[in-house]
Amino acid sequence: MSSSVRTLAILGSTGSVGRQCLQVVEELRERFRVAALAAGENIEQLAGQVARFQPELVAIAAAEKVALLRARLREMRVAREPEILWGREGLNAVATQVGADLVVSAAVGVVGLEATYQALAAGKTVALANKEVLVAAGQLVMQAAEVAGAQIIPVDSEHNALHQCLRAGQAREVRRLILTGSGGPFLRWPQKRLERATPKQALQHPHWRMGKRITVDSATLMNKGFEIIEAHWLFGLRPEKIEVVIHPQSTIHSMVEFVDGSVLAQLAPPDMRLPLQYALTYPDRVEANHHRLGWAELRKLEFRPPDEKKFPCLRLAREALKGGGSWPCVLNAADEVAVEAFLARRLRFTGIPELIERVLEASSPAPLRSIADVLDCDRQARAFAGHVLTTMKKQRKKSR
C-alpha cells in the first residue's frame, strides 16, 4: 500500500462535498496535504479552512471579498497567509496549482467546468463530484483527459460504485450498467398530487442531505438522467447499455451486469465520505471510522422500474444524450433555471419538465468545439429558459 503524501487542490471547498472532503483529509492527515482551496463567498468558512489546512493558494469568487478574507485571517492570527486570487482566473489557478497532484472538483454548477477541464489538460488526476462537467461538456472533457493521460475518479456515489464494481472485470465483459436511485420524496405520490408539491416537500430527500438543486433533481429524477449522461462518458458505454432502477432503501449504490450473467453490486451507508475517501486514496483502500452498514438494515431490498410518465425528466435526459452536441448542455441549463424558479415558487413542480422540454424543442443540437462554446451555449440556454418561464407564467394566468 502506498505511503506517499498526496497533495490536494479543492474546487468548492465550502460547499457540502468540499466540507466532507476536508473531513476525510482530517481523518487521514498523514496521507494528505492541502495546497490550494477555491470557494464561493463564504468568508468565515474559508478562513477557518485556511487556518486549519494552511494552503499556499486560495481563490474566492468576487474581488471585493479578498480584503474581507485577509482581514478575517489577520483577526484569526493565521501565521502564514496564502496567496489570494479571485474569479475565473483564481479558480483556474487553483485547478492547475503546480504542487497539487489531485484536484477535487466539487464546485457547484457550470462555474467549475473550465477549471476542471484545465486540471485534466494539465495532466492532473481529478476526483469528480461536479455533475455539470460531464453533462455539459462530456466529449471535450474526456478528450482532454485522454490527450494529457489524466485520470478521472468519480465521487458521485452511483458512479463511484460502478468504478468499484468494474475493477472486477474488463470493459468487453460488461453487459450493462445499472444506476440505482431512491425515487426521491415523491416516489409513492399519485401523479395528480405532484402539481401541488412544494419546495419544502421536494427538499425532504429520504436518505441523503445535499444541496437544494441536486435534491430537487432527485425528486424529478433528472439526477438519474444526468447520471446516465455521466456514465456514458466516464465508462464509454452506449446509452442503451445504461439502465436505471428505483431502489428505495439506497443501500445498493449501483450495479454492473457482466456478459456471463454475474451482477456485482456496491453496498454502503448513504454517506458521501465513503466515495470521497475511495476517490482520494485510490487505488488503495484505507480503513475508515465512518458509519458502517449493519446487516439488520438489509432485511428488505426493493427494486422497481422508474415511472417515466410521472417523472418525464428521465426521458428528456435520454433524448438529450441521443441528440448529442449542445443538447445535454441545454438540458442542464434549462433544468437549473427551472429548479431555481420552483424553489422561488415561480413554477409548479410539474412545470420543471415542461419548461425543459419546451427549451429542448426550440433548439437544435449543435457541435461544441471548445469550452468557450459550452459556456456560450449555457448562457444562451439560460436566457431562453428565462423567456420560456415568463411565457409559461403568462399562459397560466390566462387559463385561470
Contacts in CASP RR format, 6 or more apart in sequence:
PFRMAT RR
TARGET T0000
AUTHOR 0000-0000-0000
METHOD contacts of the structure
MODEL  1
MSSSVRTLAILGSTGSVGRQCLQVVEELRERFRVAALAAGENIEQLAGQV
ARFQPELVAIAAAEKVALLRARLREMRVAREPEILWGREGLNAVATQVGA
DLVVSAAVGVVGLEATYQALAAGKTVALANKEVLVAAGQLVMQAAEVAGA
QIIPVDSEHNALHQCLRAGQAREVRRLILTGSGGPFLRWPQKRLERATPK
QALQHPHWRMGKRITVDSATLMNKGFEIIEAHWLFGLRPEKIEVVIHPQS
TIHSMVEFVDGSVLAQLAPPDMRLPLQYALTYPDRVEANHHRLGWAELRK
LEFRPPDEKKFPCLRLAREALKGGGSWPCVLNAADEVAVEAFLARRLRFT
GIPELIERVLEASSPAPLRSIADVLDCDRQARAFAGHVLTTMKKQRKKSR
1 284 0 8 1.000
1 286 0 8 1.000
2 284 0 8 1.000
5 30 0 8 1.000
5 31 0 8 1.000
5 32 0 8 1.000
5 33 0 8 1.000
6 31 0 8 1.000
6 32 0 8 1.000
6 33 0 8 1.000
6 101 0 8 1.000
6 102 0 8 1.000
6 280 0 8 1.000
7 32 0 8 1.000
7 33 0 8 1.000
7 34 0 8 1.000
7 35 0 8 1.000
7 99 0 8 1.000
7 100 0 8 1.000
7 101 0 8 1.000
7 102 0 8 1.000
8 25 0 8 1.000
8 32 0 8 1.000
8 33 0 8 1.000
8 34 0 8 1.000
8 35 0 8 1.000
8 36 0 8 1.000
8 100 0 8 1.000
8 102 0 8 1.000
8 103 0 8 1.000
8 104 0 8 1.000
8 280 0 8 1.000
9 34 0 8 1.000
9 35 0 8 1.000
9 36 0 8 1.000
9 37 0 8 1.000
9 38 0 8 1.000
9 57 0 8 1.000
9 94 0 8 1.000
9 95 0 8 1.000
9 97 0 8 1.000
9 100 0 8 1.000
9 102 0 8 1.000
9 103 0 8 1.000
9 104 0 8 1.000
9 119 0 8 1.000
9 124 0 8 1.000
10 18 0 8 1.000
10 21 0 8 1.000
10 22 0 8 1.000
10 34 0 8 1.000
10 36 0 8 1.000
10 37 0 8 1.000
10 38 0 8 1.000
10 94 0 8 1.000
10 103 0 8 1.000
10 104 0 8 1.000
10 106 0 8 1.000
11 38 0 8 1.000
11 91 0 8 1.000
11 94 0 8 1.000
11 95 0 8 1.000
11 103 0 8 1.000
11 104 0 8 1.000
11 105 0 8 1.000
11 106 0 8 1.000
11 107 0 8 1.000
11 112 0 8 1.000
11 115 0 8 1.000
11 116 0 8 1.000
11 130 0 8 1.000
12 18 0 8 1.000
12 37 0 8 1.000
12 38 0 8 1.000
12 39 0 8 1.000
12 40 0 8 1.000
12 106 0 8 1.000
12 107 0 8 1.000
12 108 0 8 1.000
13 19 0 8 1.000
13 21 0 8 1.000
13 22 0 8 1.000
13 37 0 8 1.000
13 38 0 8 1.000
13 39 0 8 1.000
13 46 0 8 1.000
13 49 0 8 1.000
13 106 0 8 1.000
14 39 0 8 1.000
14 40 0 8 1.000
14 42 0 8 1.000
14 45 0 8 1.000
14 46 0 8 1.000
14 49 0 8 1.000
15 39 0 8 1.000
15 42 0 8 1.000
15 106 0 8 1.000
15 108 0 8 1.000
16 209 0 8 1.000
16 210 0 8 1.000
16 211 0 8 1.000
16 272 0 8 1.000
17 104 0 8 1.000
17 106 0 8 1.000
17 129 0 8 1.000
17 155 0 8 1.000
17 272 0 8 1.000
17 276 0 8 1.000
18 104 0 8 1.000
18 106 0 8 1.000
18 129 0 8 1.000
19 45 0 8 1.000
20 272 0 8 1.000
20 273 0 8 1.000
20 276 0 8 1.000
21 104 0 8 1.000
21 106 0 8 1.000
21 127 0 8 1.000
21 276 0 8 1.000
21 280 0 8 1.000
22 34 0 8 1.000
22 49 0 8 1.000
22 52 0 8 1.000
22 53 0 8 1.000
23 273 0 8 1.000
24 273 0 8 1.000
24 276 0 8 1.000
24 277 0 8 1.000
24 280 0 8 1.000
25 32 0 8 1.000
25 34 0 8 1.000
25 53 0 8 1.000
25 280 0 8 1.000
26 52 0 8 1.000
27 288 0 8 1.000
27 289 0 8 1.000
28 277 0 8 1.000
28 280 0 8 1.000
28 281 0 8 1.000
28 286 0 8 1.000
31 280 0 8 1.000
31 281 0 8 1.000
31 286 0 8 1.000
32 280 0 8 1.000
34 53 0 8 1.000
34 54 0 8 1.000
34 55 0 8 1.000
35 55 0 8 1.000
35 56 0 8 1.000
35 57 0 8 1.000
35 97 0 8 1.000
35 99 0 8 1.000
35 100 0 8 1.000
36 55 0 8 1.000
36 56 0 8 1.000
36 57 0 8 1.000
36 58 0 8 1.000
36 59 0 8 1.000
36 93 0 8 1.000
36 94 0 8 1.000
36 97 0 8 1.000
36 100 0 8 1.000
37 46 0 8 1.000
37 49 0 8 1.000
37 50 0 8 1.000
37 53 0 8 1.000
37 55 0 8 1.000
37 57 0 8 1.000
37 58 0 8 1.000
37 59 0 8 1.000
37 94 0 8 1.000
38 58 0 8 1.000
38 59 0 8 1.000
38 60 0 8 1.000
38 90 0 8 1.000
38 91 0 8 1.000
38 94 0 8 1.000
38 95 0 8 1.000
38 107 0 8 1.000
38 115 0 8 1.000
39 45 0 8 1.000
39 46 0 8 1.000
39 49 0 8 1.000
39 58 0 8 1.000
39 59 0 8 1.000
39 60 0 8 1.000
39 61 0 8 1.000
40 46 0 8 1.000
40 60 0 8 1.000
40 61 0 8 1.000
41 60 0 8 1.000
41 61 0 8 1.000
41 62 0 8 1.000
41 65 0 8 1.000
43 60 0 8 1.000
43 65 0 8 1.000
43 68 0 8 1.000
43 69 0 8 1.000
43 72 0 8 1.000
44 72 0 8 1.000
46 58 0 8 1.000
46 60 0 8 1.000
46 69 0 8 1.000
47 69 0 8 1.000
47 72 0 8 1.000
47 73 0 8 1.000
47 76 0 8 1.000
47 78 0 8 1.000
48 76 0 8 1.000
49 55 0 8 1.000
50 58 0 8 1.000
50 73 0 8 1.000
50 78 0 8 1.000
50 82 0 8 1.000
51 73 0 8 1.000
51 76 0 8 1.000
51 78 0 8 1.000
54 78 0 8 1.000
54 79 0 8 1.000
54 80 0 8 1.000
54 82 0 8 1.000
55 82 0 8 1.000
56 82 0 8 1.000
56 83 0 8 1.000
56 97 0 8 1.000
57 82 0 8 1.000
57 83 0 8 1.000
57 85 0 8 1.000
57 93 0 8 1.000
57 94 0 8 1.000
57 97 0 8 1.000
58 69 0 8 1.000
58 82 0 8 1.000
58 83 0 8 1.000
58 84 0 8 1.000
58 85 0 8 1.000
58 94 0 8 1.000
59 84 0 8 1.000
59 85 0 8 1.000
59 86 0 8 1.000
59 87 0 8 1.000
59 90 0 8 1.000
59 91 0 8 1.000
59 93 0 8 1.000
59 94 0 8 1.000
60 66 0 8 1.000
60 69 0 8 1.000
60 84 0 8 1.000
60 85 0 8 1.000
60 86 0 8 1.000
60 87 0 8 1.000
61 86 0 8 1.000
61 87 0 8 1.000
62 86 0 8 1.000
62 87 0 8 1.000
63 86 0 8 1.000
63 87 0 8 1.000
65 86 0 8 1.000
66 84 0 8 1.000
66 86 0 8 1.000
69 84 0 8 1.000
70 81 0 8 1.000
70 84 0 8 1.000
73 81 0 8 1.000
74 81 0 8 1.000
85 93 0 8 1.000
85 94 0 8 1.000
88 114 0 8 1.000
91 107 0 8 1.000
91 111 0 8 1.000
91 112 0 8 1.000
91 114 0 8 1.000
91 115 0 8 1.000
92 114 0 8 1.000
92 115 0 8 1.000
92 118 0 8 1.000
94 115 0 8 1.000
95 103 0 8 1.000
95 105 0 8 1.000
95 115 0 8 1.000
95 116 0 8 1.000
95 118 0 8 1.000
95 119 0 8 1.000
95 122 0 8 1.000
95 124 0 8 1.000
96 118 0 8 1.000
96 119 0 8 1.000
96 122 0 8 1.000
96 124 0 8 1.000
100 124 0 8 1.000
101 124 0 8 1.000
101 125 0 8 1.000
102 124 0 8 1.000
102 125 0 8 1.000
102 126 0 8 1.000
102 127 0 8 1.000
102 280 0 8 1.000
103 116 0 8 1.000
103 119 0 8 1.000
103 124 0 8 1.000
103 125 0 8 1.000
103 126 0 8 1.000
103 127 0 8 1.000
104 126 0 8 1.000
104 127 0 8 1.000
104 129 0 8 1.000
104 155 0 8 1.000
104 279 0 8 1.000
104 280 0 8 1.000
105 112 0 8 1.000
105 115 0 8 1.000
105 116 0 8 1.000
105 119 0 8 1.000
105 126 0 8 1.000
105 127 0 8 1.000
105 128 0 8 1.000
105 129 0 8 1.000
105 130 0 8 1.000
105 133 0 8 1.000
106 129 0 8 1.000
106 130 0 8 1.000
106 155 0 8 1.000
107 115 0 8 1.000
107 130 0 8 1.000
108 130 0 8 1.000
108 211 0 8 1.000
108 213 0 8 1.000
109 130 0 8 1.000
109 131 0 8 1.000
109 132 0 8 1.000
109 336 0 8 1.000
110 132 0 8 1.000
110 136 0 8 1.000
110 332 0 8 1.000
110 333 0 8 1.000
110 374 0 8 1.000
110 375 0 8 1.000
110 378 0 8 1.000
112 130 0 8 1.000
112 132 0 8 1.000
112 133 0 8 1.000
113 130 0 8 1.000
113 132 0 8 1.000
113 133 0 8 1.000
113 136 0 8 1.000
113 137 0 8 1.000
113 371 0 8 1.000
113 374 0 8 1.000
113 375 0 8 1.000
114 371 0 8 1.000
114 375 0 8 1.000
116 126 0 8 1.000
116 128 0 8 1.000
116 130 0 8 1.000
116 133 0 8 1.000
116 141 0 8 1.000
117 133 0 8 1.000
117 137 0 8 1.000
117 140 0 8 1.000
117 141 0 8 1.000
117 144 0 8 1.000
117 371 0 8 1.000
119 126 0 8 1.000
119 150 0 8 1.000
120 126 0 8 1.000
120 141 0 8 1.000
120 144 0 8 1.000
120 145 0 8 1.000
120 148 0 8 1.000
120 150 0 8 1.000
120 152 0 8 1.000
121 144 0 8 1.000
121 147 0 8 1.000
121 148 0 8 1.000
121 150 0 8 1.000
122 148 0 8 1.000
122 150 0 8 1.000
123 145 0 8 1.000
123 148 0 8 1.000
123 149 0 8 1.000
123 150 0 8 1.000
124 150 0 8 1.000
125 150 0 8 1.000
125 151 0 8 1.000
125 152 0 8 1.000
125 153 0 8 1.000
126 145 0 8 1.000
126 150 0 8 1.000
126 151 0 8 1.000
126 152 0 8 1.000
126 153 0 8 1.000
127 153 0 8 1.000
127 155 0 8 1.000
127 276 0 8 1.000
127 279 0 8 1.000
127 280 0 8 1.000
128 134 0 8 1.000
128 152 0 8 1.000
128 153 0 8 1.000
128 154 0 8 1.000
128 155 0 8 1.000
128 156 0 8 1.000
129 155 0 8 1.000
129 156 0 8 1.000
129 276 0 8 1.000
131 156 0 8 1.000
131 214 0 8 1.000
131 223 0 8 1.000
131 226 0 8 1.000
131 227 0 8 1.000
131 230 0 8 1.000
131 332 0 8 1.000
132 332 0 8 1.000
133 141 0 8 1.000
134 141 0 8 1.000
134 142 0 8 1.000
134 229 0 8 1.000
134 230 0 8 1.000
134 233 0 8 1.000
134 234 0 8 1.000
135 226 0 8 1.000
135 229 0 8 1.000
135 230 0 8 1.000
135 328 0 8 1.000
135 329 0 8 1.000
135 331 0 8 1.000
135 332 0 8 1.000
136 328 0 8 1.000
136 329 0 8 1.000
136 332 0 8 1.000
136 333 0 8 1.000
136 374 0 8 1.000
136 377 0 8 1.000
136 378 0 8 1.000
137 329 0 8 1.000
137 368 0 8 1.000
137 371 0 8 1.000
137 374 0 8 1.000
138 229 0 8 1.000
138 233 0 8 1.000
138 328 0 8 1.000
139 233 0 8 1.000
139 325 0 8 1.000
139 368 0 8 1.000
140 368 0 8 1.000
140 370 0 8 1.000
140 371 0 8 1.000
140 374 0 8 1.000
141 233 0 8 1.000
142 233 0 8 1.000
144 150 0 8 1.000
145 151 0 8 1.000
145 152 0 8 1.000
152 234 0 8 1.000
153 160 0 8 1.000
153 163 0 8 1.000
153 278 0 8 1.000
153 279 0 8 1.000
153 282 0 8 1.000
154 160 0 8 1.000
154 162 0 8 1.000
154 163 0 8 1.000
154 230 0 8 1.000
154 234 0 8 1.000
154 275 0 8 1.000
154 279 0 8 1.000
155 272 0 8 1.000
155 275 0 8 1.000
155 276 0 8 1.000
155 279 0 8 1.000
156 227 0 8 1.000
156 230 0 8 1.000
156 275 0 8 1.000
157 253 0 8 1.000
157 254 0 8 1.000
157 268 0 8 1.000
157 270 0 8 1.000
157 272 0 8 1.000
157 274 0 8 1.000
157 275 0 8 1.000
158 179 0 8 1.000
158 180 0 8 1.000
158 181 0 8 1.000
158 227 0 8 1.000
158 231 0 8 1.000
158 253 0 8 1.000
158 254 0 8 1.000
159 227 0 8 1.000
159 230 0 8 1.000
159 231 0 8 1.000
159 234 0 8 1.000
159 254 0 8 1.000
160 253 0 8 1.000
160 266 0 8 1.000
160 275 0 8 1.000
160 278 0 8 1.000
160 279 0 8 1.000
161 252 0 8 1.000
161 253 0 8 1.000
161 254 0 8 1.000
161 255 0 8 1.000
161 265 0 8 1.000
161 266 0 8 1.000
161 268 0 8 1.000
161 275 0 8 1.000
162 177 0 8 1.000
162 179 0 8 1.000
162 231 0 8 1.000
162 234 0 8 1.000
162 235 0 8 1.000
162 254 0 8 1.000
162 256 0 8 1.000
162 266 0 8 1.000
163 234 0 8 1.000
163 278 0 8 1.000
164 266 0 8 1.000
164 278 0 8 1.000
165 254 0 8 1.000
165 255 0 8 1.000
165 256 0 8 1.000
165 264 0 8 1.000
165 265 0 8 1.000
165 266 0 8 1.000
166 174 0 8 1.000
166 235 0 8 1.000
166 256 0 8 1.000
168 256 0 8 1.000
168 264 0 8 1.000
169 258 0 8 1.000
171 235 0 8 1.000
171 236 0 8 1.000
173 258 0 8 1.000
173 259 0 8 1.000
173 260 0 8 1.000
174 235 0 8 1.000
174 237 0 8 1.000
174 241 0 8 1.000
174 256 0 8 1.000
174 257 0 8 1.000
174 258 0 8 1.000
174 259 0 8 1.000
175 241 0 8 1.000
175 257 0 8 1.000
175 258 0 8 1.000
175 259 0 8 1.000
175 261 0 8 1.000
176 237 0 8 1.000
176 241 0 8 1.000
176 242 0 8 1.000
176 243 0 8 1.000
176 256 0 8 1.000
176 257 0 8 1.000
177 231 0 8 1.000
177 235 0 8 1.000
177 237 0 8 1.000
177 241 0 8 1.000
177 242 0 8 1.000
177 243 0 8 1.000
177 254 0 8 1.000
177 255 0 8 1.000
177 256 0 8 1.000
177 257 0 8 1.000
178 243 0 8 1.000
178 244 0 8 1.000
178 245 0 8 1.000
178 254 0 8 1.000
178 255 0 8 1.000
178 256 0 8 1.000
178 257 0 8 1.000
178 263 0 8 1.000
179 224 0 8 1.000
179 227 0 8 1.000
179 228 0 8 1.000
179 231 0 8 1.000
179 242 0 8 1.000
179 243 0 8 1.000
179 244 0 8 1.000
179 245 0 8 1.000
179 254 0 8 1.000
180 244 0 8 1.000
180 245 0 8 1.000
180 246 0 8 1.000
180 247 0 8 1.000
180 250 0 8 1.000
180 252 0 8 1.000
180 253 0 8 1.000
180 254 0 8 1.000
180 255 0 8 1.000
181 218 0 8 1.000
181 224 0 8 1.000
181 244 0 8 1.000
181 245 0 8 1.000
181 246 0 8 1.000
181 247 0 8 1.000
181 250 0 8 1.000
182 205 0 8 1.000
182 206 0 8 1.000
182 207 0 8 1.000
182 208 0 8 1.000
182 218 0 8 1.000
182 246 0 8 1.000
182 247 0 8 1.000
182 248 0 8 1.000
182 249 0 8 1.000
182 250 0 8 1.000
183 218 0 8 1.000
183 221 0 8 1.000
183 246 0 8 1.000
183 248 0 8 1.000
183 306 0 8 1.000
184 205 0 8 1.000
184 206 0 8 1.000
184 218 0 8 1.000
184 219 0 8 1.000
184 221 0 8 1.000
185 201 0 8 1.000
185 202 0 8 1.000
185 204 0 8 1.000
185 205 0 8 1.000
185 206 0 8 1.000
185 219 0 8 1.000
186 194 0 8 1.000
186 197 0 8 1.000
186 201 0 8 1.000
186 202 0 8 1.000
186 219 0 8 1.000
187 246 0 8 1.000
187 248 0 8 1.000
189 197 0 8 1.000
191 309 0 8 1.000
191 310 0 8 1.000
194 310 0 8 1.000
194 349 0 8 1.000
194 350 0 8 1.000
195 348 0 8 1.000
195 349 0 8 1.000
195 350 0 8 1.000
197 219 0 8 1.000
197 348 0 8 1.000
197 349 0 8 1.000
197 350 0 8 1.000
198 349 0 8 1.000
199 216 0 8 1.000
199 342 0 8 1.000
199 343 0 8 1.000
199 345 0 8 1.000
202 215 0 8 1.000
202 216 0 8 1.000
202 219 0 8 1.000
202 342 0 8 1.000
202 349 0 8 1.000
203 212 0 8 1.000
203 215 0 8 1.000
203 216 0 8 1.000
205 215 0 8 1.000
205 218 0 8 1.000
205 219 0 8 1.000
206 248 0 8 1.000
206 250 0 8 1.000
207 250 0 8 1.000
207 270 0 8 1.000
208 215 0 8 1.000
208 218 0 8 1.000
208 250 0 8 1.000
208 270 0 8 1.000
208 272 0 8 1.000
210 218 0 8 1.000
212 339 0 8 1.000
212 343 0 8 1.000
213 336 0 8 1.000
213 339 0 8 1.000
213 340 0 8 1.000
214 223 0 8 1.000
216 339 0 8 1.000
216 342 0 8 1.000
216 343 0 8 1.000
216 352 0 8 1.000
217 223 0 8 1.000
217 226 0 8 1.000
217 313 0 8 1.000
217 335 0 8 1.000
217 339 0 8 1.000
219 349 0 8 1.000
220 311 0 8 1.000
220 313 0 8 1.000
220 349 0 8 1.000
220 352 0 8 1.000
220 353 0 8 1.000
221 244 0 8 1.000
221 306 0 8 1.000
221 311 0 8 1.000
221 313 0 8 1.000
221 314 0 8 1.000
222 313 0 8 1.000
222 314 0 8 1.000
222 316 0 8 1.000
222 317 0 8 1.000
222 335 0 8 1.000
222 352 0 8 1.000
222 353 0 8 1.000
222 356 0 8 1.000
224 244 0 8 1.000
224 306 0 8 1.000
224 314 0 8 1.000
224 317 0 8 1.000
225 244 0 8 1.000
225 313 0 8 1.000
225 314 0 8 1.000
225 317 0 8 1.000
225 318 0 8 1.000
226 317 0 8 1.000
226 332 0 8 1.000
227 244 0 8 1.000
228 239 0 8 1.000
228 242 0 8 1.000
228 244 0 8 1.000
228 314 0 8 1.000
228 317 0 8 1.000
228 318 0 8 1.000
228 321 0 8 1.000
229 317 0 8 1.000
229 320 0 8 1.000
229 321 0 8 1.000
229 328 0 8 1.000
231 237 0 8 1.000
231 242 0 8 1.000
232 238 0 8 1.000
232 239 0 8 1.000
232 242 0 8 1.000
232 321 0 8 1.000
239 318 0 8 1.000
239 321 0 8 1.000
239 322 0 8 1.000
244 306 0 8 1.000
244 314 0 8 1.000
245 303 0 8 1.000
245 304 0 8 1.000
245 305 0 8 1.000
245 306 0 8 1.000
246 302 0 8 1.000
246 303 0 8 1.000
246 304 0 8 1.000
246 305 0 8 1.000
246 306 0 8 1.000
247 301 0 8 1.000
247 302 0 8 1.000
247 303 0 8 1.000
248 302 0 8 1.000
249 297 0 8 1.000
249 300 0 8 1.000
249 301 0 8 1.000
249 302 0 8 1.000
250 270 0 8 1.000
251 267 0 8 1.000
251 268 0 8 1.000
251 269 0 8 1.000
251 293 0 8 1.000
251 297 0 8 1.000
251 298 0 8 1.000
251 301 0 8 1.000
252 265 0 8 1.000
252 266 0 8 1.000
252 267 0 8 1.000
252 301 0 8 1.000
253 266 0 8 1.000
253 267 0 8 1.000
253 268 0 8 1.000
254 265 0 8 1.000
254 266 0 8 1.000
255 263 0 8 1.000
255 264 0 8 1.000
255 265 0 8 1.000
255 266 0 8 1.000
256 263 0 8 1.000
256 264 0 8 1.000
257 263 0 8 1.000
258 264 0 8 1.000
267 293 0 8 1.000
267 298 0 8 1.000
268 274 0 8 1.000
268 293 0 8 1.000
269 290 0 8 1.000
269 291 0 8 1.000
269 292 0 8 1.000
269 293 0 8 1.000
271 290 0 8 1.000
271 291 0 8 1.000
273 288 0 8 1.000
273 290 0 8 1.000
274 288 0 8 1.000
274 290 0 8 1.000
277 286 0 8 1.000
277 288 0 8 1.000
277 290 0 8 1.000
278 285 0 8 1.000
306 314 0 8 1.000
308 314 0 8 1.000
308 315 0 8 1.000
311 353 0 8 1.000
312 353 0 8 1.000
312 357 0 8 1.000
313 335 0 8 1.000
313 352 0 8 1.000
313 353 0 8 1.000
313 356 0 8 1.000
316 331 0 8 1.000
316 353 0 8 1.000
316 356 0 8 1.000
316 357 0 8 1.000
316 360 0 8 1.000
317 328 0 8 1.000
317 331 0 8 1.000
319 327 0 8 1.000
319 360 0 8 1.000
320 327 0 8 1.000
320 328 0 8 1.000
320 330 0 8 1.000
320 331 0 8 1.000
320 360 0 8 1.000
321 327 0 8 1.000
321 328 0 8 1.000
323 365 0 8 1.000
324 365 0 8 1.000
325 365 0 8 1.000
325 366 0 8 1.000
325 367 0 8 1.000
325 368 0 8 1.000
326 363 0 8 1.000
326 365 0 8 1.000
326 366 0 8 1.000
326 367 0 8 1.000
326 368 0 8 1.000
326 373 0 8 1.000
326 377 0 8 1.000
327 360 0 8 1.000
327 363 0 8 1.000
327 365 0 8 1.000
329 368 0 8 1.000
329 374 0 8 1.000
329 377 0 8 1.000
329 378 0 8 1.000
329 381 0 8 1.000
330 359 0 8 1.000
330 360 0 8 1.000
330 363 0 8 1.000
330 377 0 8 1.000
330 381 0 8 1.000
331 356 0 8 1.000
331 360 0 8 1.000
332 378 0 8 1.000
333 359 0 8 1.000
333 377 0 8 1.000
333 378 0 8 1.000
333 381 0 8 1.000
333 382 0 8 1.000
333 385 0 8 1.000
334 355 0 8 1.000
334 356 0 8 1.000
334 359 0 8 1.000
334 360 0 8 1.000
334 381 0 8 1.000
334 382 0 8 1.000
334 385 0 8 1.000
334 388 0 8 1.000
335 352 0 8 1.000
335 356 0 8 1.000
336 382 0 8 1.000
337 355 0 8 1.000
337 382 0 8 1.000
337 385 0 8 1.000
337 386 0 8 1.000
337 389 0 8 1.000
338 347 0 8 1.000
338 351 0 8 1.000
338 352 0 8 1.000
338 353 0 8 1.000
338 355 0 8 1.000
338 356 0 8 1.000
338 385 0 8 1.000
338 389 0 8 1.000
339 352 0 8 1.000
341 347 0 8 1.000
341 355 0 8 1.000
341 389 0 8 1.000
342 348 0 8 1.000
342 349 0 8 1.000
342 351 0 8 1.000
342 352 0 8 1.000
346 389 0 8 1.000
346 393 0 8 1.000
347 355 0 8 1.000
347 389 0 8 1.000
347 392 0 8 1.000
347 393 0 8 1.000
351 392 0 8 1.000
354 392 0 8 1.000
355 385 0 8 1.000
355 388 0 8 1.000
355 389 0 8 1.000
355 392 0 8 1.000
356 385 0 8 1.000
358 388 0 8 1.000
358 392 0 8 1.000
359 381 0 8 1.000
359 384 0 8 1.000
359 385 0 8 1.000
359 388 0 8 1.000
362 384 0 8 1.000
362 388 0 8 1.000
363 381 0 8 1.000
363 384 0 8 1.000
366 377 0 8 1.000
367 373 0 8 1.000
368 374 0 8 1.000
368 377 0 8 1.000
END
